[in-house]
Amino acid sequence: MPELITDPRDPRVADFHDLHAGDRRPGTERRSGPVVVEGVTAVERLLETGLQLRALYGVAGRLAALDIPAGVPAYEADKWVVSETIGFRLTRGVLASAERPVPPSLADVLARSRRIAVLEGLNDHENIGSIGRSAVALGVDALLLDPSCADPFYRRSVRVSMGHLLTLPVVALEDWPGDLATVRAAGFTTVALTPDPGAVDLRSLDPVEHPRTALLLGAEGPGLTEGAMAAVDVRARIAMRSGVDSLGVAAAAAVAFAQLR
């Protein structure tokens, strides 16, 4: 049975204190700390991953909808106490915290993958979450992130991905754009997505002729850096109606993932 929480500052639910404050606690290292997941569907997906759970917290009805593993601390409170704990009105009714996935090595990911997405400079957590969800849905096997990308396991990223990010191998690259040479050496055709009218039409890239592809996506606005563009095999664009120069990066990623599937 879940234990009752009446004090929003109860230390038993410390993982959930002040979640509005940002993607890390003051004084902690970037991309550190527990993963926090919101909503029954996403929490159910978390339970399937085998990640080590730290705690569950929410209103009674939503907790009752979960098959809570034995030994996992579970806490319930009314919706007002939960909202005071986390710092905003929770509409999904339940949260879970878990230890972060153990990051795989770049070599292992490249050996096991056929299609990967490489993100450069993406600092919008919701875009990363949306890209992660599309990646799982459309047959992308892993995400590689350059050192400047936002934390893919921050609460908002995981929420937008509906928990799918937790099932996807994610590698934080350290040598950028140098690691692209390693990707190419592993047999991947590296494709930079760009609205440049001089780029080839993405539809001209036959997935059968290029069975291993790495799609590079840059931040909205600046796009990919020249260093990244210079390190790829192909620059490709999504054909669009005149008067529209580009899509948002999450939508562009989904289109490209489907095209290269």
C-alpha positions as CSV (number, residue, x, y, z in Angstrom):
1,M,0.0,0.0,0.0
2,P,1.3,3.5,-0.8
3,E,2.3,5.6,2.2
4,L,0.3,8.8,2.7
5,I,2.1,12.2,2.2
6,T,0.6,15.3,3.8
7,D,3.6,17.6,3.9
8,P,4.8,18.8,0.4
9,R,8.3,19.0,1.7
10,D,8.4,15.5,3.1
11,P,11.9,14.1,2.4
12,R,10.5,10.8,1.3
13,V,9.4,12.5,-2.0
14,A,12.6,14.7,-2.3
15,D,13.1,13.4,-5.9
16,F,10.0,15.4,-6.8
17,H,10.6,18.7,-5.0
18,D,10.4,21.8,-7.2
19,L,10.5,20.2,-10.6
20,H,9.7,23.5,-12.2
21,A,13.2,24.8,-11.2
22,G,15.0,23.4,-14.3
23,D,16.7,20.3,-15.7
24,R,19.1,19.8,-12.7
25,R,19.4,20.6,-9.1
26,P,21.6,23.6,-8.1
27,G,25.2,22.4,-7.6
28,T,24.8,19.2,-9.5
29,E,26.5,18.2,-12.7
30,R,24.8,18.5,-16.1
31,R,22.9,15.4,-17.2
32,S,23.0,14.0,-13.7
33,G,20.4,13.0,-11.1
34,P,17.4,10.7,-11.3
35,V,15.0,10.5,-14.3
36,V,11.5,11.8,-13.5
37,V,8.6,10.4,-15.5
38,E,5.1,11.8,-15.6
39,G,1.8,10.0,-16.4
40,V,0.5,6.5,-16.2
41,T,1.4,5.6,-19.8
42,A,5.0,6.8,-19.5
43,V,5.4,5.3,-16.1
44,E,4.2,2.0,-17.4
45,R,6.8,2.2,-20.1
46,L,9.4,3.0,-17.5
47,L,8.4,-0.1,-15.5
48,E,9.1,-2.2,-18.7
49,T,12.6,-0.9,-19.1
50,G,14.1,-2.6,-16.1
51,L,15.6,0.7,-14.9
52,Q,16.1,0.9,-11.1
53,L,13.1,2.6,-9.6
54,R,13.6,5.1,-6.8
55,A,10.0,6.1,-5.9
56,L,6.4,6.6,-7.2
57,Y,4.3,9.5,-6.2
58,G,0.8,10.6,-7.1
59,V,-2.9,10.7,-6.4
60,A,-4.6,7.4,-5.3
61,G,-6.5,6.7,-8.5
62,R,-3.5,7.0,-10.8
63,L,-1.3,4.9,-8.5
64,A,-4.0,2.2,-8.4
65,A,-3.7,1.9,-12.2
66,L,-0.1,0.8,-12.0
67,D,1.3,-2.6,-11.3
68,I,3.8,-1.5,-8.7
69,P,6.8,-3.9,-8.3
70,A,7.4,-5.2,-4.8
71,G,9.9,-3.2,-2.8
72,V,9.4,0.1,-4.7
73,P,8.6,3.0,-2.4
74,A,5.2,4.4,-3.3
75,Y,3.6,7.5,-1.9
76,E,0.1,9.0,-2.4
77,A,-1.2,12.5,-1.6
78,D,-4.1,14.6,-2.7
79,K,-3.7,16.7,-5.9
80,W,-3.0,19.9,-4.0
81,V,-0.1,18.4,-2.0
82,V,1.4,16.8,-5.1
83,S,1.2,20.1,-6.9
84,E,2.9,22.0,-4.0
85,T,5.6,19.4,-3.9
86,I,6.5,19.6,-7.6
87,G,5.8,23.3,-8.0
88,F,3.1,23.2,-10.7
89,R,-0.4,21.7,-11.3
90,L,0.1,18.0,-12.2
91,T,-2.5,16.9,-14.7
92,R,-1.2,13.4,-15.3
93,G,-1.7,12.3,-11.7
94,V,1.4,10.3,-11.1
95,L,5.2,10.5,-11.2
96,A,8.1,8.1,-10.9
97,S,11.8,8.6,-10.4
98,A,14.5,6.1,-11.5
99,E,18.2,5.8,-11.9
100,R,19.5,7.0,-15.2
101,P,20.2,4.4,-17.9
102,V,23.8,3.3,-18.1
103,P,25.1,5.0,-21.2
104,P,26.2,2.6,-24.0
105,S,29.5,3.0,-25.8
106,L,29.5,4.6,-29.2
107,A,31.2,1.5,-30.6
108,D,28.4,-0.8,-29.3
109,V,25.7,1.4,-30.6
110,L,27.3,1.6,-34.1
111,A,27.8,-2.1,-34.2
112,R,24.1,-2.8,-33.4
113,S,22.4,-0.1,-35.4
114,R,21.3,0.4,-39.0
115,R,19.8,3.9,-38.7
116,I,20.8,6.6,-36.2
117,A,20.0,10.2,-35.6
118,V,22.7,12.7,-34.6
119,L,21.6,15.9,-32.9
120,E,23.7,19.0,-32.8
121,G,22.9,22.0,-30.6
122,L,19.3,21.0,-29.7
123,N,18.5,22.8,-26.5
124,D,14.7,22.5,-26.6
125,H,13.7,19.5,-24.4
126,E,10.4,19.1,-26.1
127,N,12.0,18.9,-29.5
128,I,14.3,16.2,-28.2
129,G,11.4,14.3,-26.7
130,S,9.4,14.5,-29.9
131,I,12.4,13.3,-32.0
132,G,12.9,10.4,-29.6
133,R,9.3,9.3,-29.9
134,S,9.5,9.5,-33.7
135,A,12.8,7.6,-33.7
136,V,11.3,4.7,-31.9
137,A,8.1,4.7,-34.0
138,L,10.0,4.9,-37.4
139,G,12.8,2.5,-37.0
140,V,15.7,4.7,-35.8
141,D,17.9,2.6,-33.5
142,A,19.8,5.2,-31.5
143,L,20.4,8.9,-30.8
144,L,23.8,10.5,-30.7
145,L,24.0,14.0,-29.1
146,D,26.8,16.5,-29.5
147,P,28.1,18.1,-26.2
148,S,25.9,21.1,-26.5
149,C,22.5,19.3,-26.6
150,A,20.1,19.5,-23.7
151,D,19.6,16.6,-21.4
152,P,17.5,13.9,-23.2
153,F,16.4,12.4,-19.8
154,Y,15.1,15.6,-18.4
155,R,11.4,15.3,-17.3
156,R,10.0,17.4,-20.2
157,S,11.9,15.4,-22.8
158,V,10.7,12.1,-21.4
159,R,7.2,13.4,-21.0
160,V,6.9,14.5,-24.6
161,S,8.4,11.2,-25.8
162,M,5.7,9.4,-23.8
163,G,8.5,7.5,-22.2
164,H,9.9,6.1,-25.5
165,L,13.3,7.9,-24.9
166,L,13.9,5.5,-22.0
167,T,13.9,2.6,-24.5
168,L,16.3,4.1,-27.0
169,P,20.1,3.9,-26.8
170,V,21.5,7.4,-26.3
171,V,25.1,8.4,-26.6
172,A,26.5,11.8,-25.5
173,L,29.4,12.4,-27.9
174,E,32.6,13.9,-26.5
175,D,34.6,14.7,-29.7
176,W,32.5,16.9,-31.9
177,P,32.4,16.8,-34.9
178,G,35.4,14.4,-34.8
179,D,33.1,11.5,-33.7
180,L,31.4,11.7,-37.1
181,A,34.5,10.1,-38.6
182,T,34.0,7.1,-36.4
183,V,30.4,6.9,-37.5
184,R,31.4,7.0,-41.2
185,A,34.2,4.4,-40.5
186,A,31.5,2.1,-39.1
187,G,29.8,2.0,-42.6
188,F,27.2,4.7,-42.1
189,T,26.2,7.2,-44.8
190,T,26.1,10.5,-43.0
191,V,23.3,12.8,-44.2
192,A,23.0,16.4,-43.1
193,L,19.4,17.7,-43.2
194,T,19.3,21.3,-44.5
195,P,16.9,23.6,-46.2
196,D,19.7,24.7,-48.6
197,P,18.2,24.6,-52.1
198,G,21.5,23.3,-53.4
199,A,21.2,20.1,-51.3
200,V,19.9,16.9,-52.9
201,D,16.3,15.9,-52.6
202,L,16.0,13.5,-49.6
203,R,13.8,11.3,-51.7
204,S,16.8,10.5,-54.0
205,L,18.6,8.6,-51.2
206,D,17.5,5.0,-51.6
207,P,17.5,3.2,-48.2
208,V,18.3,0.0,-50.0
209,E,21.5,1.5,-51.5
210,H,22.3,3.1,-48.1
211,P,21.3,0.4,-45.6
212,R,23.2,2.2,-42.8
213,T,22.4,5.9,-42.4
214,A,23.1,8.5,-39.8
215,L,20.9,11.6,-40.1
216,L,22.2,14.9,-38.7
217,L,19.7,17.4,-37.4
218,G,20.6,20.9,-36.1
219,A,18.8,23.4,-33.9
220,E,15.9,25.4,-35.3
221,G,17.3,28.7,-36.6
222,P,21.0,28.2,-36.8
223,G,20.8,24.6,-38.2
224,L,23.9,22.5,-38.4
225,T,27.3,24.2,-38.0
226,E,29.8,24.3,-40.9
227,G,32.0,21.9,-39.1
228,A,29.3,19.3,-39.0
229,M,28.3,20.0,-42.6
230,A,31.8,19.5,-43.8
231,A,32.1,16.1,-42.1
232,V,29.2,14.4,-43.8
233,D,28.7,12.5,-47.0
234,V,25.5,14.1,-48.2
235,R,23.6,17.3,-47.7
236,A,19.8,16.6,-48.2
237,R,16.7,18.7,-48.1
238,I,13.0,17.9,-47.8
239,A,11.1,19.0,-50.9
240,M,8.5,21.6,-50.0
241,R,6.1,24.0,-51.6
242,S,7.5,27.4,-52.6
243,G,7.2,30.0,-49.9
244,V,8.0,27.6,-47.0
245,D,11.7,27.3,-46.4
246,S,11.8,24.7,-43.6
247,L,9.9,22.6,-41.0
248,G,10.4,22.6,-37.3
249,V,13.2,20.2,-36.4
250,A,10.9,17.6,-34.8
251,A,8.6,17.5,-37.8
252,A,11.5,17.4,-40.2
253,A,13.1,14.5,-38.2
254,A,9.9,12.5,-38.5
255,V,9.6,13.1,-42.3
256,A,13.3,12.1,-42.8
257,F,13.1,9.0,-40.5
258,A,10.1,7.8,-42.5
259,Q,11.9,8.5,-45.8
260,L,15.1,6.7,-44.9
261,R,13.3,3.7,-43.3
